[in-house]
Amino acid sequence: MGRIGLHGPWDTSYGGRMARYFDVHPEDPQPRSIAQAVQILRDGGLIAYPTDSCFALGCTLGNREGRDRIVRIRQLNDKHNFTLMCRDFAQLGQLVHIDNRVFRAIKSATPGPYTFILPATSDVPHRLQQPKKKTVGVRISDHPVARALVAELGEPIMTSTLLLPDEEEPLTDGWQVKEALNHQVDAVIDSGECGIEPTTVVDISDGYAEVTRIGAGDPTPFEA
C-alpha cells in the first residue's frame, strides 16, 4: 500500500483503486477541479493531463515514486530527458542555464508546444537530470488546463509525454487514457481531445540549437 493522502491511499501496485476522472472546460477549467487535481499531486499522486501538444504524465518534483512510475509506464531508459512544465519564463529561468544567444528565440517560442533541453541548475533534483549531460527539459504550455495546474501548484510539474511503449502516437482522448491507465495513475484530467503530436524538442545544452524531434511546434526558428 502506498502513501495515504486526502483522497485515499495511492496504490502503486497497479491493480488497486481506479483513477479519479475530472471533466474540465478546455478554455476555462473549473477552479475546484483544478484544486482537487493539484491536491492529488501534493499527496504524492501521478496524473494524466492535457497540454497544447498531447496528453502528459505529471507529478511533483519531489515525488521520487512518481518519477519511477512514469519510467515504468513508458519503459524509459536513462538517456531520457525529463521535462519540467513551468508557469512562466521567470520560473523556467530558475531551473536551467540559458545562453544569451538563444534567450530571445526561446522566449519568443513560449508559451507553445516546444521542449527545450538545457543544462540544469542546482534547483533541479539530480534524479531528474540526464545522468551524463546534467540536462533537463523545460517547457511552458499554452493549454489553459496545464497552465492552471502549474499556477495552482505553485511549482513546476515533472512531466513526460503520454506515449505508451510500442505505440507510434500518443493517446488523445481522456477516456482512452483512463481506460489504458486506470490503475497506473491517480487522476485523469479530460478537457476534450488535444493534439496527437508531441512537442518539438530543441537541444540547446551545448550552446547552439539542435532540433532533435519535430513535433507540434514549428522548428524553423531553431534550424540553422
N, CA, C and O of each residue as an XYZ file, in Angstrom:
896
protein
N       0.848     -1.197      0.000
C       0.000      0.000      0.000
C       0.876      1.237      0.000
O       1.899      1.286      0.684
N       0.471      2.238     -0.770
C       1.270      3.455     -0.885
C       0.898      4.487      0.159
O       0.336      4.173      1.208
N       1.227      5.717     -0.159
C       1.017      6.832      0.759
C      -0.468      7.112      0.969
O      -1.273      6.953      0.051
N      -0.821      7.524      2.165
C      -2.196      7.904      2.455
C      -2.342      9.395      2.255
O      -1.644     10.181      2.896
N      -3.256      9.801      1.359
C      -3.486     11.217      1.092
C      -4.909     11.602      1.436
O      -5.678     10.801      1.967
N      -5.245     12.844      1.123
C      -6.581     13.323      1.435
C      -7.646     12.595      0.616
O      -8.816     12.551      0.997
N      -7.232     12.039     -0.489
C      -8.194     11.369     -1.354
C      -8.101      9.859     -1.234
O      -8.616      9.142     -2.093
N      -7.457      9.360     -0.188
C      -7.352      7.926     -0.006
C      -5.955      7.443     -0.306
O      -5.070      8.242     -0.611
N      -5.744      6.119     -0.222
C      -4.406      5.574     -0.412
C      -4.007      5.523     -1.880
O      -4.774      5.081     -2.734
N      -2.792      5.985     -2.153
C      -2.267      5.830     -3.513
C      -1.726      4.414     -3.623
O      -0.755      4.061     -2.953
N      -2.342      3.619     -4.449
C      -1.909      2.243     -4.625
C      -0.964      2.184     -5.809
O      -1.387      2.370     -6.951
N       0.311      1.925     -5.551
C       1.295      1.904     -6.623
C       1.536      0.496     -7.142
O       2.521      0.263     -7.843
N       0.673     -0.436     -6.821
C       0.858     -1.813     -7.266
C       0.179     -2.100     -8.602
O       0.209     -3.230     -9.089
N      -0.447     -1.050     -9.205
C      -1.118     -1.202    -10.491
C      -2.233     -2.251    -10.415
O      -2.185     -3.247    -11.137
N      -3.175     -2.055     -9.605
C      -4.251     -3.027     -9.550
C      -5.225     -2.701     -8.441
O      -6.134     -3.484     -8.166
N      -5.053     -1.562     -7.802
C      -5.908     -1.185     -6.703
C      -6.979     -0.203     -7.150
O      -7.741     -0.483     -8.075
N      -7.032      0.937     -6.495
C      -8.086      1.901     -6.752
C      -7.991      2.467     -8.169
O      -6.914      2.541     -8.760
N      -9.146      2.861     -8.691
C      -9.198      3.422    -10.031
C      -8.834      4.899    -10.011
O      -8.978      5.575     -8.992
N      -8.368      5.382    -11.134
C      -8.013      6.793    -11.255
C      -9.260      7.663    -11.138
O     -10.322      7.316    -11.655
N      -9.122      8.781    -10.464
C     -10.203      9.767    -10.459
C     -10.269     10.426    -11.824
O      -9.253     10.594    -12.499
N     -11.470     10.794    -12.219
C     -11.676     11.385    -13.544
C     -12.257     12.780    -13.387
O     -13.291     12.965    -12.745
N     -11.587     13.756    -13.976
C     -12.047     15.146    -13.932
C     -12.379     15.601    -15.346
O     -11.524     15.580    -16.230
N     -13.616     16.010    -15.552
C     -14.047     16.550    -16.839
C     -14.073     18.070    -16.701
O     -14.949     18.621    -16.035
N     -13.116     18.742    -17.327
C     -12.991     20.184    -17.133
C     -13.149     20.925    -18.460
O     -12.961     20.358    -19.536
N     -13.497     22.199    -18.354
C     -13.685     23.032    -19.530
C     -12.328     23.294    -20.182
O     -11.365     23.592    -19.477
N     -12.227     23.191    -21.515
C     -10.927     23.328    -22.172
C     -10.344     24.734    -22.165
O      -9.133     24.904    -22.306
N     -11.200     25.747    -22.001
C     -10.699     27.119    -22.038
C     -10.798     27.816    -20.684
O     -10.034     28.738    -20.398
N     -11.737     27.374    -19.858
C     -11.925     27.990    -18.543
C     -12.111     26.876    -17.509
O     -13.215     26.683    -17.000
N     -11.038     26.144    -17.197
C     -11.161     24.982    -16.308
C     -11.673     25.364    -14.925
O     -11.265     26.376    -14.354
N     -12.576     24.538    -14.396
C     -13.203     24.833    -13.114
C     -12.152     24.838    -11.991
O     -11.429     23.856    -11.820
N     -12.067     25.930    -11.231
C     -11.058     26.029    -10.168
C     -11.137     24.895     -9.152
O     -10.105     24.443     -8.656
N     -12.351     24.425     -8.833
C     -12.485     23.362     -7.836
C     -11.842     22.069     -8.340
O     -11.148     21.382     -7.591
N     -12.074     21.746     -9.605
C     -11.480     20.533    -10.174
C      -9.956     20.649    -10.237
O      -9.241     19.692     -9.939
N      -9.472     21.814    -10.622
C      -8.026     22.037    -10.678
C      -7.415     21.894     -9.285
O      -6.363     21.275     -9.123
N      -8.079     22.470     -8.281
C      -7.571     22.390     -6.903
C      -7.543     20.947     -6.415
O      -6.605     20.550     -5.724
N      -8.561     20.155     -6.766
C      -8.593     18.754     -6.342
C      -7.484     17.956     -7.031
O      -6.840     17.116     -6.402
N      -7.264     18.214     -8.307
C      -6.200     17.516     -9.025
C      -4.831     17.885     -8.464
O      -3.956     17.028     -8.337
N      -4.650     19.146     -8.134
C      -3.375     19.587     -7.560
C      -3.159     18.967     -6.184
O      -2.027     18.641     -5.827
N      -4.231     18.800     -5.406
C      -4.085     18.139     -4.108
C      -3.605     16.697     -4.282
O      -2.825     16.194     -3.474
N      -4.069     16.048     -5.329
C      -3.593     14.692     -5.627
C      -2.094     14.722     -5.908
O      -1.355     13.855     -5.442
N      -1.649     15.712     -6.663
C      -0.213     15.862     -6.909
C       0.544     16.063     -5.594
O       1.575     15.433     -5.361
N       0.029     16.936     -4.747
C       0.707     17.221     -3.473
C       0.723     16.010     -2.557
O       1.635     15.855     -1.745
N      -0.273     15.158     -2.683
C      -0.345     13.951     -1.855
C       0.537     12.820     -2.385
O       0.545     11.719     -1.834
N       1.270     13.097     -3.447
C       2.167     12.080     -3.986
C       1.610     11.327     -5.165
O       2.160     10.295     -5.551
N       0.517     11.819     -5.756
C      -0.109     11.120     -6.869
C       0.514     11.431     -8.215
O       1.310     12.359     -8.356
N       0.133     10.628     -9.204
C       0.554     10.785    -10.592
C      -0.692     11.056    -11.420
O      -1.681     10.333    -11.305
N      -0.656     12.088    -12.254
C      -1.830     12.455    -13.036
C      -1.520     12.403    -14.527
O      -0.365     12.512    -14.941
N      -2.572     12.236    -15.325
C      -2.501     12.398    -16.777
C      -3.308     13.650    -17.110
O      -4.455     13.785    -16.684
N      -2.707     14.563    -17.871
C      -3.365     15.843    -18.124
C      -3.071     16.345    -19.532
O      -2.057     15.974    -20.122
N      -3.960     17.194    -20.082
C      -3.784     17.670    -21.450
C      -2.801     18.838    -21.528
O      -2.697     19.639    -20.599
N      -2.089     18.921    -22.640
C      -1.225     20.068    -22.917
C      -1.552     20.562    -24.330
O      -2.458     20.042    -24.982
N      -0.815     21.559    -24.790
C      -1.067     22.089    -26.126
C      -0.450     21.224    -27.218
O      -0.557     21.555    -28.399
N       0.193     20.121    -26.843
C       0.687     19.176    -27.847
C      -0.077     17.863    -27.736
O      -0.690     17.433    -28.712
N      -0.058     17.219    -26.580
C      -0.804     15.974    -26.363
C      -0.893     15.734    -24.860
O      -0.466     16.575    -24.069
N      -1.447     14.589    -24.464
C      -1.529     14.284    -23.042
C      -0.135     14.049    -22.464
O       0.785     13.629    -23.165
N      -0.007     14.330    -21.175
C       1.257     14.129    -20.481
C       0.991     13.473    -19.134
O      -0.111     13.561    -18.592
N       2.013     12.818    -18.604
C       2.003     12.318    -17.234
C       2.734     13.325    -16.369
O       3.735     13.900    -16.797
N       2.244     13.549    -15.148
C       2.889     14.547    -14.304
C       2.837     14.224    -12.829
O       1.889     13.604    -12.346
N       3.881     14.656    -12.106
C       3.940     14.555    -10.651
C       4.793     15.712    -10.150
O       5.353     16.459    -10.953
N       4.899     15.867     -8.848
C       5.712     16.949     -8.297
C       7.198     16.611     -8.418
O       7.578     15.450     -8.568
N       8.027     17.654     -8.348
C       9.467     17.466     -8.490
C      10.036     16.559     -7.406
O      10.978     15.805     -7.648
N       9.461     16.637     -6.216
C       9.985     15.854     -5.108
C       9.434     14.442     -5.016
O       9.775     13.705     -4.091
N       8.596     14.057     -5.953
C       7.931     12.753     -5.902
C       8.800     11.694     -6.580
O       8.677     11.446     -7.780
N       9.660     11.088     -5.807
C      10.571     10.067     -6.332
C       9.795      8.872     -6.905
O      10.130      8.343     -7.965
N       8.764      8.470     -6.182
C       7.968      7.330     -6.619
C       7.210      7.643     -7.905
O       7.073      6.786     -8.779
N       6.716      8.883     -8.016
C       6.011      9.287     -9.223
C       6.905      9.224    -10.447
O       6.481      8.787    -11.517
N       8.146      9.665    -10.282
C       9.114      9.578    -11.385
C       9.311      8.124    -11.795
O       9.339      7.806    -12.984
N       9.445      7.248    -10.809
C       9.669      5.836    -11.109
C       8.458      5.220    -11.804
O       8.610      4.354    -12.666
N       7.275      5.657    -11.438
C       6.071      5.146    -12.081
C       6.016      5.567    -13.547
O       5.611      4.781    -14.404
N       6.425      6.808    -13.839
C       6.475      7.258    -15.231
C       7.463      6.410    -16.027
O       7.189      6.015    -17.160
N       8.613      6.138    -15.417
C       9.623      5.312    -16.077
C       9.049      3.939    -16.413
O       9.277      3.419    -17.506
N       8.303      3.350    -15.473
C       7.728      2.025    -15.706
C       6.635      2.065    -16.768
O       6.587      1.199    -17.641
N       5.757      3.061    -16.699
C       4.657      3.151    -17.660
C       5.188      3.327    -19.077
O       4.699      2.704    -20.019
N       6.196      4.184    -19.214
C       6.715      4.480    -20.554
C       7.908      3.606    -20.933
O       8.370      3.643    -22.073
N       8.409      2.816    -19.974
C       9.582      1.962    -20.203
C      10.758      2.790    -20.728
O      11.321      2.504    -21.785
N      11.107      3.815    -19.967
C      12.161      4.747    -20.369
C      13.528      4.233    -19.956
O      13.654      3.481    -18.990
N      14.559      4.645    -20.698
C      15.927      4.326    -20.311
C      16.588      5.558    -19.696
O      15.971      6.620    -19.604
N      17.848      5.412    -19.274
C      18.497      6.510    -18.554
C      18.958      7.640    -19.465
O      19.539      8.616    -18.989
N      18.710      7.524    -20.766
C      19.056      8.612    -21.682
C      17.920      9.626    -21.820
O      18.081     10.685    -22.427
N      16.775      9.279    -21.246
C      15.600     10.134    -21.391
C      15.758     11.444    -20.613
O      16.203     11.448    -19.465
N      15.390     12.540    -21.251
C      15.351     13.832    -20.577
C      13.938     14.083    -20.053
O      12.997     14.208    -20.836
N      13.790     14.155    -18.743
C      12.508     14.539    -18.179
C      12.265     16.022    -18.436
O      13.198     16.797    -18.644
N      11.001     16.391    -18.416
C      10.628     17.778    -18.702
C       9.945     18.395    -17.498
O       9.140     17.747    -16.828
N      10.267     19.645    -17.228
C       9.629     20.394    -16.158
C       8.659     21.391    -16.794
O       9.067     22.307    -17.507
N       7.378     21.195    -16.523
C       6.344     22.095    -17.021
C       6.313     23.330    -16.135
O       6.050     23.230    -14.936
N       6.579     24.491    -16.716
C       6.735     25.723    -15.941
C       5.549     26.652    -16.122
O       4.820     26.574    -17.111
N       5.370     27.530    -15.151
C       4.282     28.509    -15.186
C       4.589     29.624    -16.174
O       3.729     30.023    -16.958
N       5.819     30.125    -16.132
C       6.188     31.264    -16.964
C       7.700     31.245    -17.196
O       8.404     30.360    -16.711
N       8.180     32.228    -17.940
C       9.587     32.251    -18.299
C      10.472     32.512    -17.088
O      11.598     32.018    -17.023
N       9.974     33.280    -16.134
C      10.762     33.549    -14.926
C      11.022     32.258    -14.157
O      12.132     32.031    -13.674
N      10.003     31.414    -14.043
C      10.164     30.134    -13.344
C      11.094     29.221    -14.134
O      11.939     28.537    -13.555
N      10.940     29.211    -15.442
C      11.807     28.396    -16.287
C      13.264     28.784    -16.104
O      14.142     27.923    -16.049
N      13.521     30.094    -16.008
C      14.885     30.588    -15.885
C      15.572     30.210    -14.586
O      16.795     30.309    -14.487
N      14.810     29.777    -13.583
C      15.397     29.342    -12.321
C      15.883     27.891    -12.386
O      16.637     27.445    -11.521
N      15.449     27.163    -13.412
C      15.710     25.729    -13.478
C      16.818     25.354    -14.455
O      17.420     24.287    -14.336
N      17.088     26.230    -15.421
C      18.086     25.924    -16.444
C      18.959     27.142    -16.705
O      18.566     28.284    -16.464
N      20.159     26.859    -17.209
C      21.078     27.920    -17.613
C      20.791     28.260    -19.078
O      20.866     27.395    -19.950
N      20.467     29.515    -19.335
C      20.096     29.949    -20.679
C      21.160     30.892    -21.223
O      21.428     31.942    -20.638
N      21.757     30.517    -22.334
C      22.754     31.338    -23.002
C      22.068     32.543    -23.639
O      20.984     32.419    -24.208
N      22.701     33.701    -23.540
C      22.107     34.916    -24.098
C      21.843     34.809    -25.594
O      20.955     35.481    -26.118
N      22.610     33.969    -26.286
C      22.460     33.854    -27.727
C      21.135     33.220    -28.127
O      20.640     33.457    -29.229
N      20.562     32.420    -27.243
C      19.297     31.755    -27.591
C      18.133     32.243    -26.724
O      17.004     31.769    -26.857
N      18.424     33.195    -25.836
C      17.390     33.691    -24.920
C      16.159     34.193    -25.672
O      15.032     33.820    -25.346
N      16.377     35.034    -26.671
C      15.249     35.629    -27.393
C      14.453     34.588    -28.162
O      13.225     34.649    -28.213
N      15.155     33.633    -28.759
C      14.463     32.596    -29.529
C      13.570     31.754    -28.632
O      12.441     31.430    -29.002
N      14.070     31.399    -27.452
C      13.271     30.607    -26.522
C      12.081     31.418    -26.025
O      10.955     30.923    -25.977
N      12.337     32.644    -25.663
C      11.268     33.486    -25.115
C      10.161     33.727    -26.149
O       8.979     33.765    -25.809
N      10.563     33.888    -27.411
C       9.561     34.137    -28.450
C       8.718     32.899    -28.749
O       7.618     33.010    -29.291
N       9.232     31.728    -28.400
C       8.516     30.475    -28.688
C       7.698     29.980    -27.506
O       7.082     28.917    -27.585
N       7.683     30.729    -26.415
C       6.932     30.301    -25.236
C       5.884     31.361    -24.874
O       6.154     32.557    -24.991
N       4.675     30.930    -24.430
C       4.264     29.528    -24.311
C       3.990     28.898    -25.674
O       3.613     29.587    -26.622
N       4.181     27.597    -25.761
C       3.946     26.892    -27.008
C       4.386     25.449    -26.920
O       4.915     25.020    -25.894
N       4.171     24.686    -28.000
C       4.446     23.247    -27.987
C       5.916     22.908    -28.249
O       6.238     22.186    -29.193
N       6.791     23.433    -27.409
C       8.223     23.176    -27.514
C       8.763     22.661    -26.180
O       8.296     23.055    -25.111
N       9.749     21.780    -26.265
C      10.537     21.388    -25.104
C      11.984     21.759    -25.392
O      12.526     21.425    -26.446
N      12.606     22.456    -24.437
C      13.992     22.874    -24.599
C      14.877     22.094    -23.635
O      14.610     22.045    -22.434
N      15.933     21.487    -24.169
C      16.893     20.749    -23.357
C      18.053     21.677    -23.038
O      18.739     22.162    -23.937
N      18.269     21.920    -21.743
C      19.282     22.869    -21.307
C      19.987     22.348    -20.060
O      19.462     21.469    -19.376
N      21.174     22.879    -19.754
C      21.852     22.482    -18.515
C      21.017     22.863    -17.296
O      20.530     23.989    -17.189
N      20.861     21.918    -16.387
C      20.030     22.136    -15.201
C      20.776     22.948    -14.150
O      21.998     22.847    -14.032
N      20.042     23.751    -13.391
C      20.606     24.460    -12.252
C      20.535     23.562    -11.017
O      20.004     22.453    -11.070
N      21.071     24.051     -9.925
C      21.067     23.281     -8.676
C      19.669     23.139     -8.090
O      19.473     22.360     -7.157
N      18.684     23.882     -8.622
C      17.307     23.758     -8.145
C      16.623     22.492     -8.656
O      15.548     22.133     -8.176
N      17.235     21.818     -9.620
C      16.643     20.603    -10.196
C      17.239     19.382     -9.509
O      18.457     19.207     -9.532
N      16.414     18.531     -8.896
C      16.941     17.317     -8.256
C      17.770     16.486     -9.236
O      17.430     16.387    -10.415
N      18.847     15.897     -8.749
C      19.747     15.135     -9.611
C      19.041     13.993    -10.323
O      19.383     13.669    -11.461
N      18.049     13.371     -9.661
C      17.372     12.225    -10.273
C      16.545     12.633    -11.490
O      16.156     11.776    -12.284
N      16.270     13.934    -11.650
C      15.514     14.405    -12.803
C      16.425     14.875    -13.929
O      15.954     15.174    -15.027
N      17.723     14.941    -13.662
C      18.672     15.371    -14.679
C      19.145     14.188    -15.501
O      19.241     13.072    -14.991
N      19.442     14.426    -16.770
C      20.046     13.384    -17.600
C      21.405     13.053    -17.000
O      22.240     13.945    -16.851
N      21.649     11.782    -16.652
C      22.819     11.430    -15.839
C      24.156     11.904    -16.380
O      25.001     12.363    -15.611
N      24.366     11.804    -17.688
C      25.673     12.144    -18.235
C      25.836     13.638    -18.501
O      26.867     14.226    -18.173
N      24.815     14.244    -19.094
C      24.944     15.644    -19.517
C      24.444     16.639    -18.473
O      24.685     17.840    -18.593
N      23.745     16.139    -17.445
C      23.191     17.005    -16.391
C      22.237     18.049    -16.983
O      22.249     19.221    -16.609
N      21.419     17.576    -17.916
C      20.447     18.452    -18.560
C      19.034     18.078    -18.132
O      18.807     17.035    -17.518
N      18.099     18.946    -18.467
C      16.693     18.671    -18.212
C      15.883     19.417    -19.267
O      16.316     20.443    -19.792
N      14.703     18.886    -19.566
C      13.810     19.574    -20.477
C      12.927     20.559    -19.724
O      12.533     20.308    -18.585
N      12.622     21.679    -20.367
C      11.709     22.663    -19.783
C      10.730     23.114    -20.859
O      11.069     23.170    -22.042
N       9.521     23.431    -20.436
C       8.534     23.942    -21.381
C       7.482     24.758    -20.655
O       7.291     24.632    -19.445
N       6.805     25.598    -21.425
C       5.665     26.374    -20.943
C       4.516     26.102    -21.905
O       4.576     26.486    -23.073
N       3.488     25.453    -21.425
C       2.371     25.084    -22.279
C       1.420     26.261    -22.477
O       1.284     27.130    -21.616
N       0.766     26.262    -23.641
C      -0.247     27.273    -23.916
C      -1.653     26.732    -23.666
O      -2.642     27.387    -23.995
N      -1.739     25.529    -23.081
C      -3.050     24.928    -22.817
C      -3.585     25.446    -21.482
O      -2.879     25.377    -20.476
N      -4.833     25.971    -21.449
C      -5.371     26.544    -20.215
C      -5.359     25.583    -19.026
O      -5.145     26.019    -17.894
N      -5.583     24.294    -19.253
C      -5.606     23.338    -18.146
C      -4.208     23.147    -17.574
O      -4.025     23.172    -16.357
N      -3.232     22.959    -18.437
C      -1.851     22.806    -17.971
C      -1.390     24.052    -17.227
O      -0.737     23.953    -16.188
N      -1.724     25.207    -17.751
C      -1.316     26.464    -17.107
C      -1.995     26.627    -15.744
O      -1.378     27.099    -14.789
N      -3.263     26.235    -15.664
C      -3.993     26.333    -14.397
C      -3.398     25.399    -13.349
O      -3.292     25.769    -12.180
N      -3.009     24.195    -13.757
C      -2.422     23.236    -12.821
C      -1.110     23.750    -12.243
O      -0.888     23.686    -11.034
N      -0.244     24.259    -13.113
C       1.055     24.754    -12.648
C       0.883     25.982    -11.753
O       1.591     26.133    -10.758
N      -0.053     26.853    -12.109
C      -0.297     28.047    -11.295
C      -0.820     27.663     -9.908
O      -0.386     28.228     -8.903
N      -1.748     26.706     -9.853
C      -2.321     26.277     -8.576
C      -1.283     25.560     -7.723
O      -1.244     25.741     -6.506
N      -0.448     24.752     -8.353
C       0.569     24.011     -7.618
C       1.646     24.931     -7.049
O       2.161     24.693     -5.957
N       1.979     25.978     -7.792
C       2.982     26.934     -7.306
C       4.410     26.510     -7.564
O       5.344     27.150     -7.082
N       4.592     25.443     -8.315
C       5.927     24.969     -8.687
C       5.801     24.175     -9.972
O       4.692     23.796    -10.349
N       6.914     23.910    -10.660
C       6.826     23.154    -11.912
C       6.307     21.730    -11.684
O       6.431     21.175    -10.592
N       5.731     21.162    -12.729
C       5.303     19.770    -12.718
C       6.329     18.950    -13.490
O       6.656     19.272    -14.633
N       6.836     17.891    -12.863
C       7.715     16.975    -13.573
C       6.844     16.168    -14.526
O       5.897     15.511    -14.095
N       7.157     16.212    -15.815
C       6.224     15.699    -16.791
C       6.916     14.918    -17.895
O       8.118     15.055    -18.124
N       6.119     14.090    -18.578
C       6.620     13.307    -19.706
C       5.449     13.032    -20.643
O       4.337     12.763    -20.188
N       5.694     13.098    -21.939
C       4.658     12.820    -22.927
C       4.016     11.453    -22.675
O       4.710     10.476    -22.391
N       2.695     11.394    -22.779
C       1.993     10.132    -22.550
C       2.015      9.320    -23.848
O       1.007      9.182    -24.542
N       3.188      8.796    -24.140
C       3.363      7.919    -25.288
C       3.703      6.533    -24.757
O       4.783      6.314    -24.207
N       2.780      5.611    -24.925
C       2.954      4.272    -24.362
C       3.938      3.445    -25.201
O       4.091      3.696    -26.396
N       4.600      2.469    -24.587
C       5.558      1.637    -25.312
C       4.916      0.966    -26.531
O       3.775      0.505    -26.479
N       5.668      0.924    -27.614
C       5.240      0.271    -28.857
C       4.101      0.997    -29.564
O       3.556      0.486    -30.543
N       3.736      2.182    -29.080
C       2.719      2.982    -29.762
C       3.407      4.094    -30.546
O       4.372      4.691    -30.068
N       2.909      4.373    -31.751
C       3.515      5.410    -32.581
C       2.978      6.790    -32.257
O       3.664      7.790    -32.468
N       1.748      6.854    -31.742
C       1.136      8.143    -31.447
C       0.630      8.166    -30.007
O       0.200      7.139    -29.484
N       0.679      9.343    -29.361
C       0.157      9.458    -28.005
C      -1.369      9.306    -27.984
O      -2.036      9.501    -29.000
N      -1.902      8.959    -26.823
C      -3.351      8.928    -26.650
C      -3.877     10.358    -26.652
O      -3.222     11.266    -26.140
N      -5.062     10.557    -27.228
C      -5.575     11.916    -27.397
C      -6.881     12.178    -26.662
O      -7.277     13.335    -26.515
N      -7.555     11.141    -26.200
C      -8.856     11.297    -25.568
C      -8.785     10.871    -24.109
O      -8.183      9.847    -23.786
N      -9.403     11.664    -23.219
C      -9.322     11.391    -21.795
C      -9.845     10.027    -21.399
O      -9.279      9.377    -20.520
N     -10.940      9.574    -22.050
C     -11.475      8.261    -21.714
C     -10.552      7.148    -22.181
O     -10.464      6.101    -21.539
N      -9.860      7.366    -23.300
C      -8.846      6.403    -23.732
C      -7.747      6.281    -22.686
O      -7.302      5.184    -22.349
N      -7.326      7.420    -22.188
C      -6.265      7.449    -21.182
C      -6.710      6.726    -19.922
O      -5.964      5.928    -19.356
N      -7.941      7.012    -19.485
C      -8.441      6.374    -18.262
C      -8.551      4.862    -18.447
O      -8.220      4.097    -17.541
N      -9.005      4.441    -19.597
C      -9.147      3.010    -19.852
C      -7.785      2.320    -19.874
O      -7.636      1.210    -19.362
N      -6.799      2.977    -20.466
C      -5.474      2.373    -20.614
C      -4.680      2.379    -19.311
O      -3.905      1.460    -19.045
N      -4.879      3.428    -18.493
C      -4.028      3.621    -17.314
C      -4.822      3.715    -16.020
O      -4.373      4.340    -15.058
N      -5.991      3.103    -15.991
C      -6.912      3.282    -14.874
C      -6.321      2.924    -13.518
O      -6.674      3.539    -12.512
N      -5.425      1.939    -13.474
C      -4.823      1.524    -12.218
C      -3.348      1.912    -12.120
O      -2.648      1.481    -11.204
N      -2.877      2.729    -13.070
C      -1.477      3.123    -13.069
C      -1.270      4.600    -12.777
O      -0.157      5.028    -12.473
N      -2.345      5.383    -12.869
C      -2.286      6.798    -12.480
C      -3.377      7.051    -11.451
O      -4.282      6.235    -11.273
N      -3.282      8.183    -10.780
C      -4.245      8.501     -9.721
C      -5.349      9.441    -10.172
O      -6.378      9.556     -9.506
N      -5.143     10.118    -11.301
C      -6.179     11.009    -11.827
C      -5.962     11.218    -13.311
O      -4.831     11.225    -13.797
N      -7.075     11.390    -14.030
C      -7.055     11.759    -15.440
C      -7.876     13.027    -15.586
O      -9.026     13.084    -15.151
N      -7.287     14.038    -16.196
C      -7.985     15.298    -16.423
C      -8.327     15.383    -17.902
O      -7.440     15.370    -18.756
N      -9.604     15.471    -18.195
C     -10.085     15.453    -19.574
C     -10.706     16.803    -19.900
O     -11.576     17.289    -19.176
N     -10.250     17.408    -21.002
C     -10.864     18.658    -21.465
C     -11.193     18.557    -22.949
O     -11.177     19.550    -23.676
N     -11.491     17.337    -23.379
C     -11.717     17.115    -24.801
C     -10.419     16.691    -25.470
O      -9.367     16.653    -24.831
N     -10.494     16.378    -26.737
C      -9.307     15.913    -27.446
C      -8.258     17.017    -27.524
O      -8.570     18.181    -27.776
N      -7.015     16.624    -27.301
C      -5.913     17.547    -27.547
C      -5.116     16.989    -28.723
O      -5.548     16.027    -29.357
N      -3.984     17.566    -29.015
C      -3.237     17.189    -30.199
C      -2.688     15.772    -30.133
O      -2.660     15.148    -29.072
N      -2.253     15.279    -31.285
C      -1.646     13.950    -31.351
C      -0.132     14.048    -31.502
O       0.572     13.041    -31.424
N       0.364     15.262    -31.718
C       1.800     15.432    -31.877
C       2.436     15.848    -30.570
O       1.925     16.748    -29.904
N       3.532     15.225    -30.180
C       4.268     15.703    -29.008
C       4.965     17.015    -29.329
O       4.881     17.509    -30.454
N       5.643     17.572    -28.356
C       6.333     18.836    -28.573
C       7.495     18.687    -29.554
O       8.038     17.597    -29.735
N       7.857     19.786    -30.172
C       9.127     19.856    -30.887
C      10.226     20.023    -29.843
O      10.150     20.910    -28.993
N      11.242     19.175    -29.908
C      12.320     19.211    -28.917
C      13.541     19.906    -29.514
O      14.021     19.549    -30.590
N      14.027     20.910    -28.780
C      15.200     21.661    -29.215
C      16.276     21.532    -28.135
O      16.096     21.995    -27.009
N      17.387     20.901    -28.490
C      18.502     20.712    -27.560
C      19.461     21.887    -27.694
O      20.066     22.098    -28.746
N      19.589     22.653    -26.603
C      20.482     23.814    -26.616
C      21.545     23.651    -25.534
O      22.146     24.628    -25.087
N      21.769     22.408    -25.120
C      22.668     22.156    -23.993
C      24.131     22.437    -24.321
O      24.940     22.625    -23.413
N      24.481     22.467    -25.608
C      25.871     22.726    -25.993
C      26.073     24.150    -26.493
O      27.106     24.461    -27.086
N      25.086     25.019    -26.256
C      25.229     26.430    -26.618
C      24.681     26.791    -27.981
O      24.689     27.962    -28.361
N      24.203     25.802    -28.728
C      23.577     26.070    -30.020
C      22.326     25.209    -30.121
O      22.204     24.192    -29.439
N      21.398     25.625    -30.978
C      20.118     24.925    -31.087
C      20.194     23.775    -32.060
O      20.647     23.939    -33.193
N      19.750     22.602    -31.620
C      19.650     21.430    -32.479
C      18.262     20.822    -32.297
O      17.911     20.390    -31.199
N      17.486     20.789    -33.355
C      16.149     20.205    -33.302
C      16.292     18.690    -33.328
O      16.698     18.115    -34.338
N      15.952     18.038    -32.199
C      16.112     16.579    -32.108
C      14.794     15.840    -32.317
O      14.794     14.622    -32.499
N      13.680     16.551    -32.294
C      12.386     15.943    -32.621
C      11.475     17.022    -33.175
O      11.275     18.058    -32.541
N      10.926     16.785    -34.352
C       9.963     17.714    -34.931
C       8.572     17.262    -34.537
O       8.156     16.146    -34.846
N       7.863     18.135    -33.855
C       6.525     17.815    -33.398
C       5.561     18.941    -33.691
O       5.525     19.452    -34.810
N       4.777     19.335    -32.698
C       3.714     20.314    -32.915
C       4.242     21.728    -33.151
O       3.576     22.531    -33.804
N       5.419     22.041    -32.634
C       5.973     23.384    -32.792
C       6.768     23.533    -34.074
O       7.460     22.603    -34.490
N       6.674     24.698    -34.704
C       7.419     24.981    -35.936
C       8.916     25.006    -35.628
O       9.364     25.834    -34.834
N       9.696     24.113    -36.243
C      11.131     24.061    -35.935
C      11.963     25.149    -36.605
O      13.132     25.337    -36.270
N      11.355     25.869    -37.554
C      12.099     26.819    -38.384
C      12.956     27.817    -37.585
O      14.107     28.048    -37.954
N      12.428     28.418    -36.500
C      13.242     29.409    -35.781
C      14.522     28.842    -35.188
O      15.431     29.602    -34.851
N      14.615     27.514    -35.051
C      15.766     26.913    -34.386
C      16.649     26.116    -35.345
O      17.604     25.461    -34.926
N      16.320     26.177    -36.631
C      17.120     25.468    -37.615
C      18.154     26.405    -38.222
O      17.863     27.570    -38.493
N      19.366     25.891    -38.434
C      20.461     26.715    -38.962
C      20.165     27.125    -40.396
O      20.967     27.823    -41.017
